[in-house]
Structure formats: C-alpha cells, structure tokens
Amino acid sequence: MTTITLLHTSDAHVPTFQALQTRLAPDCTLVQIVRSDWLAQAQHHGLSDPLRQEIADIVKEARGTVICTCTTIGPAAVDAGAIRVDAPMMERAAITGGTVLLAYALESTKDTSTELLKSALAAQGQDQDIRHLFCGTLWPLFTAGEFAAFVNGIAKAVERAILENDVDCVVLAQASMADAAPLLSHLNVPVFASPESAMLFALERKTI
C-alpha cells in the first residue's frame, strides 16, 4: 500500500489533503505531521542548522514519499529528501511559460518560491519573466482561521493584478492559497495551485 507523509506547519492543511486522499487514492495511507513551531523558527531565525537537523530527522524517519507543504521550510525539507508541495506546480507553470504572476502571502515565502520557479523556467528553456504579488495583509485572516475570507481576498487581489498586467499564468505560491484557484476559473489565464498536483506526483512515485 502506498504511503505519503505530509509535513505541515499549519493544521489547516490536514482536511485539504485528507479530502484529496479520499478522492484520488482512497487506498493510500496518509501520515500528516503538523509542526507550526518550524515556521515560527524559520521566520525569526531563518533555516538555522538546528532547525534543518530537526527537519532532516523527521524526514529520515518518515514512511513513503514525504511532501513538505510549507514553502518557507521547503528548501530544508528537500535537502533532507522530501519533495516540495509546490515543485510539480512550478513545473506546470514553467511549461506554460511567458509572464508568470507569483502570488504569495508570507514574505518568507518569496525567495524560496521565486528560486524554485526560476529553476523550473530554466529547465524548460523559458525566459524568467516573473511578476510578484504580495498579499501579506490577508495572512492574519488565515492565522485567525477565517479561511473563506482569506481565499476570497486572494482571489480578488489576483484578479485585479491580472486585469492590470499582461500575464500568461498565475502561481499561487502557498498551499493555503489553493482554494482561490476555482474562484479565478472565469479568467482566461491558467492558475496553478499546489496540493493536488503534489499529491498526484507523489502517487505516481508509488513509494511504499
């Protein structure tokens, strides 16, 4: 039986991936680990050696394919052998190419997401034309558990940016932003979100 271990820094992601597992692979075993303290440490002290070691120890002990759903600690998780939740999404955006609007709600996400997107674009031989959309004023809604207001705000901000700029696709950098994608389906611009693409990627690996 396929096992996937998920490393979260917010318990808000647990039902999202549980629903994906039910829909995509009901026979798959999900192990969901929530460590909000990792995000707090990374925001205050960066990806320090002690934090990297702690993440590496968890990844080493985990069963199956390990997906890190936090873009801030993603690089440390990848170094330890995990996959980033946003990696398959970035590859899809890079294949689309053109001008990419990268939306994010945490400043600590910007650099790690941008570097991953640049790497994906380079691998596809695409120009690295990236526009950034910071939605930081909306993050307190997420931390307060007001998820509907958060994703509605993200969708409105992204739609406004699309209407004001010539972009070819949109990347919602954080897994927490994924539910904004359906709210943008009326626009003639592809919007890429990470949870489902990461789950499909992990299932294709069929790691036991």
WOUR-V655106 format. One line per field, one symbol per residue. ss: DSSP state (a for helix, b for strand, c for the rest). psi: psi as a letter, one per 20 degrees, with the letter a starting at -180 (. if undefined). burial: + if it has 24 or more other ideal C-beta (glycine too) atoms within 12 Angstrom, else -. Layout:
# WOUR-V655106
ss=???
psi=???
burial=???
This chain:
# WOUR-V655106
ss=ccbbbbbbcccaaaaaaaaaaaaaccccbbbbbbcaaaaaaaaaacccaaaaaaaaaaaaacccbbbbcccccaaaaaacccbbccaaaaaaaaaaccbbbbbbccaaaaaaaaaaaaaaaaacccccbbbbbbcaaaaaaaacccaaaaaaaaaaaaaaaaaaccccbbbbccaaaaaaaaaacccccbbbcaaaaaaaaaaaaccc
psi=ppppppoqjpihighghghgggghmhiqppooppnhhgggghhhjamrghggggghggghiqqappppiohgjghhgghijrqphighghgghhhgabppoopqiphihgghggggggggghhjkqqmnpppopkhiihhgghijmhghghggggggggghghiqnqhrppohqhiihihghijiiqlppopqhgghgggghhhhlp.
burial=-+++++++++-+++-+++-++--++--+-++++-+--++-++----+---++-+++-++--+-+++++++++++++++-+++++++++++++++-+++++++++++-++++++++++++++----+-+-+++++++-++--+----+--++-+++-+++-++--+-+++++++++++++++-++----+++++++++++++++-----
